[in-house]
């Protein structure tokens, strides 16, 4: 399985939209997304390069495994 590497915020946004998250609002440079079966919203910062630790934290919140992440990543690149 490939390594998770930093990505642009638009790519990460695409991944979570593909996973069923819906944009709710934006506070400054942070975009908030929600999904019915997810307890907490996920917050994607509008960074040119989002760090791997942020990506992993968002994946944990969304209950997304590595396989799903890379499947959505292929669709979004």
Gaussian input, Z-matrix of N, CA and C with variables (Angstrom, degrees):
# hf/3-21g

backbone

0 1
 N
 C     1     B1
 C     2     B2     1     A1
 N     3     B3     2     A2     1     D1
 C     4     B4     3     A3     2     D2
 C     5     B5     4     A4     3     D3
 N     6     B6     5     A5     4     D4
 C     7     B7     6     A6     5     D5
 C     8     B8     7     A7     6     D6
 N     9     B9     8     A8     7     D7
 C    10    B10     9     A9     8     D8
 C    11    B11    10    A10     9     D9
 N    12    B12    11    A11    10    D10
 C    13    B13    12    A12    11    D11
 C    14    B14    13    A13    12    D12
 N    15    B15    14    A14    13    D13
 C    16    B16    15    A15    14    D14
 C    17    B17    16    A16    15    D15
 N    18    B18    17    A17    16    D16
 C    19    B19    18    A18    17    D17
 C    20    B20    19    A19    18    D18
 N    21    B21    20    A20    19    D19
 C    22    B22    21    A21    20    D20
 C    23    B23    22    A22    21    D21
 N    24    B24    23    A23    22    D22
 C    25    B25    24    A24    23    D23
 C    26    B26    25    A25    24    D24
 N    27    B27    26    A26    25    D25
 C    28    B28    27    A27    26    D26
 C    29    B29    28    A28    27    D27
 N    30    B30    29    A29    28    D28
 C    31    B31    30    A30    29    D29
 C    32    B32    31    A31    30    D30
 N    33    B33    32    A32    31    D31
 C    34    B34    33    A33    32    D32
 C    35    B35    34    A34    33    D33
 N    36    B36    35    A35    34    D34
 C    37    B37    36    A36    35    D35
 C    38    B38    37    A37    36    D36
 N    39    B39    38    A38    37    D37
 C    40    B40    39    A39    38    D38
 C    41    B41    40    A40    39    D39
 N    42    B42    41    A41    40    D40
 C    43    B43    42    A42    41    D41
 C    44    B44    43    A43    42    D42
 N    45    B45    44    A44    43    D43
 C    46    B46    45    A45    44    D44
 C    47    B47    46    A46    45    D45
 N    48    B48    47    A47    46    D46
 C    49    B49    48    A48    47    D47
 C    50    B50    49    A49    48    D48
 N    51    B51    50    A50    49    D49
 C    52    B52    51    A51    50    D50
 C    53    B53    52    A52    51    D51
 N    54    B54    53    A53    52    D52
 C    55    B55    54    A54    53    D53
 C    56    B56    55    A55    54    D54
 N    57    B57    56    A56    55    D55
 C    58    B58    57    A57    56    D56
 C    59    B59    58    A58    57    D57
 N    60    B60    59    A59    58    D58
 C    61    B61    60    A60    59    D59
 C    62    B62    61    A61    60    D60
 N    63    B63    62    A62    61    D61
 C    64    B64    63    A63    62    D62
 C    65    B65    64    A64    63    D63
 N    66    B66    65    A65    64    D64
 C    67    B67    66    A66    65    D65
 C    68    B68    67    A67    66    D66
 N    69    B69    68    A68    67    D67
 C    70    B70    69    A69    68    D68
 C    71    B71    70    A70    69    D69
 N    72    B72    71    A71    70    D70
 C    73    B73    72    A72    71    D71
 C    74    B74    73    A73    72    D72
 N    75    B75    74    A74    73    D73
 C    76    B76    75    A75    74    D74
 C    77    B77    76    A76    75    D75
 N    78    B78    77    A77    76    D76
 C    79    B79    78    A78    77    D77
 C    80    B80    79    A79    78    D78
 N    81    B81    80    A80    79    D79
 C    82    B82    81    A81    80    D80
 C    83    B83    82    A82    81    D81
 N    84    B84    83    A83    82    D82
 C    85    B85    84    A84    83    D83
 C    86    B86    85    A85    84    D84
 N    87    B87    86    A86    85    D85
 C    88    B88    87    A87    86    D86
 C    89    B89    88    A88    87    D87
 N    90    B90    89    A89    88    D88
 C    91    B91    90    A90    89    D89
 C    92    B92    91    A91    90    D90
 N    93    B93    92    A92    91    D91
 C    94    B94    93    A93    92    D92
 C    95    B95    94    A94    93    D93
 N    96    B96    95    A95    94    D94
 C    97    B97    96    A96    95    D95
 C    98    B98    97    A97    96    D96
 N    99    B99    98    A98    97    D97
 C   100   B100    99    A99    98    D98
 C   101   B101   100   A100    99    D99
 N   102   B102   101   A101   100   D100
 C   103   B103   102   A102   101   D101
 C   104   B104   103   A103   102   D102
 N   105   B105   104   A104   103   D103
 C   106   B106   105   A105   104   D104
 C   107   B107   106   A106   105   D105
 N   108   B108   107   A107   106   D106
 C   109   B109   108   A108   107   D107
 C   110   B110   109   A109   108   D108
 N   111   B111   110   A110   109   D109
 C   112   B112   111   A111   110   D110
 C   113   B113   112   A112   111   D111
 N   114   B114   113   A113   112   D112
 C   115   B115   114   A114   113   D113
 C   116   B116   115   A115   114   D114
 N   117   B117   116   A116   115   D115
 C   118   B118   117   A117   116   D116
 C   119   B119   118   A118   117   D117
 N   120   B120   119   A119   118   D118
 C   121   B121   120   A120   119   D119
 C   122   B122   121   A121   120   D120
 N   123   B123   122   A122   121   D121
 C   124   B124   123   A123   122   D122
 C   125   B125   124   A124   123   D123
 N   126   B126   125   A125   124   D124
 C   127   B127   126   A126   125   D125
 C   128   B128   127   A127   126   D126
 N   129   B129   128   A128   127   D127
 C   130   B130   129   A129   128   D128
 C   131   B131   130   A130   129   D129
 N   132   B132   131   A131   130   D130
 C   133   B133   132   A132   131   D131
 C   134   B134   133   A133   132   D132
 N   135   B135   134   A134   133   D133
 C   136   B136   135   A135   134   D134
 C   137   B137   136   A136   135   D135
 N   138   B138   137   A137   136   D136
 C   139   B139   138   A138   137   D137
 C   140   B140   139   A139   138   D138
 N   141   B141   140   A140   139   D139
 C   142   B142   141   A141   140   D140
 C   143   B143   142   A142   141   D141
 N   144   B144   143   A143   142   D142
 C   145   B145   144   A144   143   D143
 C   146   B146   145   A145   144   D144
 N   147   B147   146   A146   145   D145
 C   148   B148   147   A147   146   D146
 C   149   B149   148   A148   147   D147
 N   150   B150   149   A149   148   D148
 C   151   B151   150   A150   149   D149
 C   152   B152   151   A151   150   D150
 N   153   B153   152   A152   151   D151
 C   154   B154   153   A153   152   D152
 C   155   B155   154   A154   153   D153
 N   156   B156   155   A155   154   D154
 C   157   B157   156   A156   155   D155
 C   158   B158   157   A157   156   D156
 N   159   B159   158   A158   157   D157
 C   160   B160   159   A159   158   D158
 C   161   B161   160   A160   159   D159
 N   162   B162   161   A161   160   D160
 C   163   B163   162   A162   161   D161
 C   164   B164   163   A163   162   D162
 N   165   B165   164   A164   163   D163
 C   166   B166   165   A165   164   D164
 C   167   B167   166   A166   165   D165
 N   168   B168   167   A167   166   D166
 C   169   B169   168   A168   167   D167
 C   170   B170   169   A169   168   D168
 N   171   B171   170   A170   169   D169
 C   172   B172   171   A171   170   D170
 C   173   B173   172   A172   171   D171
 N   174   B174   173   A173   172   D172
 C   175   B175   174   A174   173   D173
 C   176   B176   175   A175   174   D174
 N   177   B177   176   A176   175   D175
 C   178   B178   177   A177   176   D176
 C   179   B179   178   A178   177   D177
 N   180   B180   179   A179   178   D178
 C   181   B181   180   A180   179   D179
 C   182   B182   181   A181   180   D180
 N   183   B183   182   A182   181   D181
 C   184   B184   183   A183   182   D182
 C   185   B185   184   A184   183   D183
 N   186   B186   185   A185   184   D184
 C   187   B187   186   A186   185   D185
 C   188   B188   187   A187   186   D186
 N   189   B189   188   A188   187   D187
 C   190   B190   189   A189   188   D188
 C   191   B191   190   A190   189   D189
 N   192   B192   191   A191   190   D190
 C   193   B193   192   A192   191   D191
 C   194   B194   193   A193   192   D192
 N   195   B195   194   A194   193   D193
 C   196   B196   195   A195   194   D194
 C   197   B197   196   A196   195   D195
 N   198   B198   197   A197   196   D196
 C   199   B199   198   A198   197   D197
 C   200   B200   199   A199   198   D198
 N   201   B201   200   A200   199   D199
 C   202   B202   201   A201   200   D200
 C   203   B203   202   A202   201   D201
 N   204   B204   203   A203   202   D202
 C   205   B205   204   A204   203   D203
 C   206   B206   205   A205   204   D204
 N   207   B207   206   A206   205   D205
 C   208   B208   207   A207   206   D206
 C   209   B209   208   A208   207   D207
 N   210   B210   209   A209   208   D208
 C   211   B211   210   A210   209   D209
 C   212   B212   211   A211   210   D210
 N   213   B213   212   A212   211   D211
 C   214   B214   213   A213   212   D212
 C   215   B215   214   A214   213   D213
 N   216   B216   215   A215   214   D214
 C   217   B217   216   A216   215   D215
 C   218   B218   217   A217   216   D216
 N   219   B219   218   A218   217   D217
 C   220   B220   219   A219   218   D218
 C   221   B221   220   A220   219   D219
 N   222   B222   221   A221   220   D220
 C   223   B223   222   A222   221   D221
 C   224   B224   223   A223   222   D222
 N   225   B225   224   A224   223   D223
 C   226   B226   225   A225   224   D224
 C   227   B227   226   A226   225   D225
 N   228   B228   227   A227   226   D226
 C   229   B229   228   A228   227   D227
 C   230   B230   229   A229   228   D228

   B1=1.4532
   B2=1.5340
   B3=1.3316
   B4=1.4705
   B5=1.5327
   B6=1.3179
   B7=1.4628
   B8=1.5178
   B9=1.3125
   B10=1.4620
   B11=1.5194
   B12=1.3166
   B13=1.4588
   B14=1.5309
   B15=1.3317
   B16=1.4684
   B17=1.5337
   B18=1.3303
   B19=1.4696
   B20=1.5220
   B21=1.3264
   B22=1.4679
   B23=1.5275
   B24=1.3182
   B25=1.4652
   B26=1.5257
   B27=1.3316
   B28=1.4697
   B29=1.5294
   B30=1.3312
   B31=1.4663
   B32=1.5241
   B33=1.3401
   B34=1.4619
   B35=1.5296
   B36=1.3180
   B37=1.4640
   B38=1.5304
   B39=1.3052
   B40=1.4558
   B41=1.5312
   B42=1.3339
   B43=1.4652
   B44=1.5311
   B45=1.3299
   B46=1.4612
   B47=1.5277
   B48=1.3073
   B49=1.4744
   B50=1.5324
   B51=1.3295
   B52=1.4718
   B53=1.5271
   B54=1.3383
   B55=1.4697
   B56=1.5268
   B57=1.3381
   B58=1.4585
   B59=1.5174
   B60=1.3112
   B61=1.4611
   B62=1.5234
   B63=1.3396
   B64=1.4609
   B65=1.5307
   B66=1.3376
   B67=1.4648
   B68=1.5210
   B69=1.3412
   B70=1.4646
   B71=1.5245
   B72=1.3363
   B73=1.4593
   B74=1.5182
   B75=1.3224
   B76=1.4609
   B77=1.5248
   B78=1.3302
   B79=1.4537
   B80=1.5212
   B81=1.3106
   B82=1.4687
   B83=1.5166
   B84=1.3256
   B85=1.4718
   B86=1.5243
   B87=1.3276
   B88=1.4644
   B89=1.5209
   B90=1.3333
   B91=1.4626
   B92=1.5242
   B93=1.3370
   B94=1.4592
   B95=1.5319
   B96=1.3470
   B97=1.4664
   B98=1.5176
   B99=1.3419
   B100=1.4548
   B101=1.5192
   B102=1.3298
   B103=1.4643
   B104=1.5230
   B105=1.3127
   B106=1.4653
   B107=1.5248
   B108=1.3263
   B109=1.4635
   B110=1.5328
   B111=1.3152
   B112=1.4671
   B113=1.5343
   B114=1.3259
   B115=1.4609
   B116=1.5250
   B117=1.3361
   B118=1.4686
   B119=1.5171
   B120=1.3212
   B121=1.4730
   B122=1.5300
   B123=1.3175
   B124=1.4587
   B125=1.5260
   B126=1.3142
   B127=1.4558
   B128=1.5206
   B129=1.3281
   B130=1.4623
   B131=1.5301
   B132=1.3333
   B133=1.4703
   B134=1.5215
   B135=1.3178
   B136=1.4653
   B137=1.5280
   B138=1.3427
   B139=1.4641
   B140=1.5198
   B141=1.3186
   B142=1.4630
   B143=1.5189
   B144=1.3269
   B145=1.4655
   B146=1.5233
   B147=1.3373
   B148=1.4576
   B149=1.5170
   B150=1.3289
   B151=1.4547
   B152=1.5303
   B153=1.3106
   B154=1.4665
   B155=1.5294
   B156=1.3213
   B157=1.4681
   B158=1.5267
   B159=1.3206
   B160=1.4703
   B161=1.5240
   B162=1.3218
   B163=1.4700
   B164=1.5193
   B165=1.3324
   B166=1.4748
   B167=1.5294
   B168=1.3295
   B169=1.4604
   B170=1.5183
   B171=1.3288
   B172=1.4702
   B173=1.5292
   B174=1.3207
   B175=1.4734
   B176=1.5313
   B177=1.3500
   B178=1.4682
   B179=1.5254
   B180=1.3226
   B181=1.4680
   B182=1.5289
   B183=1.3331
   B184=1.4676
   B185=1.5253
   B186=1.3412
   B187=1.4739
   B188=1.5272
   B189=1.3306
   B190=1.4631
   B191=1.5264
   B192=1.3354
   B193=1.4649
   B194=1.5321
   B195=1.3323
   B196=1.4661
   B197=1.5286
   B198=1.3267
   B199=1.4699
   B200=1.5236
   B201=1.3155
   B202=1.4639
   B203=1.5245
   B204=1.3309
   B205=1.4640
   B206=1.5267
   B207=1.3347
   B208=1.4536
   B209=1.5303
   B210=1.3367
   B211=1.4653
   B212=1.5341
   B213=1.3269
   B214=1.4691
   B215=1.5213
   B216=1.3248
   B217=1.4606
   B218=1.5340
   B219=1.3334
   B220=1.4731
   B221=1.5323
   B222=1.3285
   B223=1.4677
   B224=1.5246
   B225=1.3390
   B226=1.4557
   B227=1.5214
   B228=1.2990
   B229=1.4670
   B230=1.4970
   A1=107.51
   A2=117.78
   A3=120.51
   A4=111.71
   A5=114.80
   A6=120.54
   A7=110.32
   A8=115.79
   A9=120.67
   A10=106.67
   A11=116.76
   A12=122.08
   A13=109.45
   A14=118.19
   A15=120.23
   A16=111.28
   A17=115.72
   A18=121.47
   A19=109.56
   A20=115.90
   A21=122.68
   A22=108.06
   A23=117.09
   A24=120.31
   A25=112.37
   A26=118.46
   A27=120.41
   A28=111.27
   A29=116.79
   A30=120.67
   A31=109.24
   A32=116.99
   A33=121.00
   A34=110.73
   A35=116.39
   A36=120.76
   A37=109.73
   A38=117.28
   A39=122.04
   A40=110.77
   A41=116.72
   A42=121.28
   A43=110.39
   A44=116.65
   A45=118.95
   A46=112.63
   A47=118.08
   A48=120.21
   A49=109.24
   A50=116.87
   A51=120.60
   A52=111.01
   A53=116.48
   A54=121.47
   A55=112.08
   A56=117.35
   A57=120.56
   A58=115.50
   A59=118.06
   A60=120.83
   A61=109.91
   A62=115.23
   A63=122.28
   A64=108.45
   A65=116.02
   A66=121.16
   A67=109.96
   A68=116.81
   A69=121.34
   A70=111.98
   A71=117.63
   A72=119.62
   A73=109.87
   A74=114.15
   A75=120.61
   A76=107.87
   A77=115.55
   A78=121.61
   A79=106.63
   A80=116.43
   A81=119.98
   A82=109.80
   A83=116.50
   A84=120.44
   A85=111.98
   A86=117.48
   A87=121.42
   A88=109.69
   A89=115.10
   A90=121.70
   A91=109.52
   A92=116.86
   A93=122.80
   A94=109.06
   A95=114.99
   A96=122.05
   A97=109.06
   A98=116.13
   A99=121.23
   A100=110.61
   A101=113.85
   A102=122.09
   A103=106.39
   A104=117.24
   A105=121.42
   A106=113.76
   A107=117.78
   A108=119.92
   A109=114.00
   A110=117.23
   A111=122.02
   A112=108.33
   A113=117.51
   A114=121.68
   A115=113.51
   A116=116.60
   A117=120.93
   A118=109.95
   A119=116.79
   A120=118.45
   A121=109.52
   A122=116.72
   A123=119.74
   A124=107.40
   A125=115.65
   A126=121.74
   A127=108.27
   A128=116.19
   A129=121.25
   A130=108.45
   A131=116.38
   A132=119.10
   A133=110.05
   A134=117.04
   A135=121.22
   A136=109.90
   A137=115.65
   A138=122.41
   A139=109.08
   A140=115.76
   A141=120.69
   A142=109.99
   A143=116.33
   A144=121.76
   A145=108.44
   A146=116.57
   A147=120.46
   A148=108.90
   A149=116.08
   A150=123.67
   A151=112.23
   A152=115.21
   A153=122.72
   A154=111.25
   A155=118.22
   A156=120.81
   A157=111.53
   A158=117.50
   A159=120.92
   A160=109.31
   A161=116.91
   A162=121.20
   A163=110.24
   A164=116.99
   A165=120.53
   A166=111.42
   A167=116.81
   A168=120.07
   A169=111.92
   A170=116.59
   A171=120.60
   A172=110.76
   A173=116.32
   A174=120.04
   A175=110.51
   A176=116.98
   A177=120.74
   A178=110.48
   A179=116.46
   A180=120.93
   A181=110.42
   A182=116.00
   A183=121.27
   A184=112.84
   A185=116.84
   A186=121.69
   A187=111.04
   A188=115.40
   A189=122.71
   A190=108.67
   A191=116.49
   A192=118.52
   A193=110.27
   A194=115.17
   A195=120.44
   A196=112.32
   A197=116.49
   A198=120.22
   A199=110.64
   A200=116.29
   A201=120.41
   A202=110.46
   A203=116.57
   A204=120.89
   A205=110.51
   A206=116.75
   A207=119.31
   A208=112.81
   A209=116.61
   A210=120.22
   A211=110.07
   A212=116.88
   A213=120.41
   A214=111.41
   A215=117.28
   A216=121.53
   A217=110.76
   A218=116.87
   A219=120.36
   A220=110.76
   A221=117.02
   A222=120.94
   A223=112.03
   A224=116.81
   A225=120.47
   A226=113.71
   A227=119.48
   A228=119.72
   A229=111.18
   D1=135.36
   D2=-179.86
   D3=-67.08
   D4=165.85
   D5=178.22
   D6=-83.25
   D7=149.51
   D8=172.51
   D9=-78.50
   D10=127.42
   D11=-178.73
   D12=-122.24
   D13=159.79
   D14=178.28
   D15=-58.25
   D16=143.35
   D17=178.89
   D18=-133.66
   D19=162.63
   D20=175.75
   D21=-69.90
   D22=150.94
   D23=-176.62
   D24=-61.33
   D25=-31.02
   D26=179.97
   D27=-67.30
   D28=-35.03
   D29=177.02
   D30=-67.37
   D31=-44.53
   D32=179.67
   D33=-64.18
   D34=-38.79
   D35=176.76
   D36=-60.30
   D37=-45.49
   D38=179.35
   D39=-59.60
   D40=-42.13
   D41=-179.77
   D42=-59.32
   D43=-47.05
   D44=-176.90
   D45=-75.89
   D46=-28.47
   D47=173.34
   D48=-67.22
   D49=-40.95
   D50=175.77
   D51=-61.17
   D52=-31.61
   D53=-179.80
   D54=-79.83
   D55=-3.17
   D56=175.09
   D57=105.93
   D58=5.74
   D59=178.31
   D60=-79.80
   D61=148.49
   D62=-176.76
   D63=-121.52
   D64=134.40
   D65=178.02
   D66=-64.61
   D67=130.90
   D68=179.52
   D69=-110.03
   D70=-50.22
   D71=178.96
   D72=-164.20
   D73=175.65
   D74=179.38
   D75=-131.56
   D76=132.15
   D77=176.96
   D78=-119.21
   D79=104.82
   D80=-175.38
   D81=64.78
   D82=-121.96
   D83=-179.77
   D84=-102.47
   D85=20.65
   D86=-179.61
   D87=-118.31
   D88=126.47
   D89=-178.21
   D90=-101.80
   D91=134.54
   D92=-174.78
   D93=-107.41
   D94=132.08
   D95=-179.69
   D96=-126.83
   D97=144.69
   D98=179.65
   D99=-129.97
   D100=158.04
   D101=176.14
   D102=-145.78
   D103=140.42
   D104=-174.30
   D105=-54.78
   D106=-44.16
   D107=-175.45
   D108=-88.95
   D109=10.32
   D110=179.06
   D111=-106.93
   D112=127.96
   D113=-175.04
   D114=-65.90
   D115=-37.18
   D116=-178.44
   D117=-120.06
   D118=151.03
   D119=173.26
   D120=-71.82
   D121=157.53
   D122=173.07
   D123=-103.57
   D124=147.99
   D125=-177.11
   D126=-122.23
   D127=118.69
   D128=-179.09
   D129=-106.80
   D130=116.24
   D131=177.24
   D132=-74.94
   D133=147.11
   D134=-179.31
   D135=-86.93
   D136=66.17
   D137=178.61
   D138=-98.62
   D139=149.35
   D140=175.88
   D141=-61.63
   D142=-38.41
   D143=179.07
   D144=-134.15
   D145=114.75
   D146=179.30
   D147=-90.95
   D148=126.19
   D149=-175.95
   D150=-63.40
   D151=152.10
   D152=-178.40
   D153=-59.42
   D154=-38.03
   D155=-179.56
   D156=-64.02
   D157=-37.57
   D158=176.74
   D159=-66.52
   D160=-43.42
   D161=179.45
   D162=-60.04
   D163=-46.98
   D164=-179.75
   D165=-62.67
   D166=-39.61
   D167=177.86
   D168=-63.34
   D169=-42.00
   D170=177.51
   D171=-65.89
   D172=-37.41
   D173=177.76
   D174=-63.82
   D175=-41.60
   D176=178.12
   D177=-62.06
   D178=-45.31
   D179=179.94
   D180=-60.77
   D181=-40.17
   D182=-177.64
   D183=-84.67
   D184=-2.48
   D185=-176.34
   D186=55.45
   D187=43.69
   D188=-179.60
   D189=-103.84
   D190=127.65
   D191=177.92
   D192=-89.18
   D193=172.45
   D194=-176.36
   D195=-60.65
   D196=-39.78
   D197=179.82
   D198=-59.48
   D199=-47.07
   D200=179.20
   D201=-62.41
   D202=-43.20
   D203=-179.68
   D204=-56.63
   D205=-49.52
   D206=-177.23
   D207=-70.59
   D208=-29.36
   D209=174.84
   D210=-64.66
   D211=-46.26
   D212=177.76
   D213=-68.16
   D214=-35.30
   D215=179.53
   D216=-62.13
   D217=-40.44
   D218=178.28
   D219=-60.98
   D220=-37.51
   D221=179.69
   D222=-71.49
   D223=-25.69
   D224=-171.82
   D225=-97.98
   D226=-5.95
   D227=-179.07
   D228=-96.82

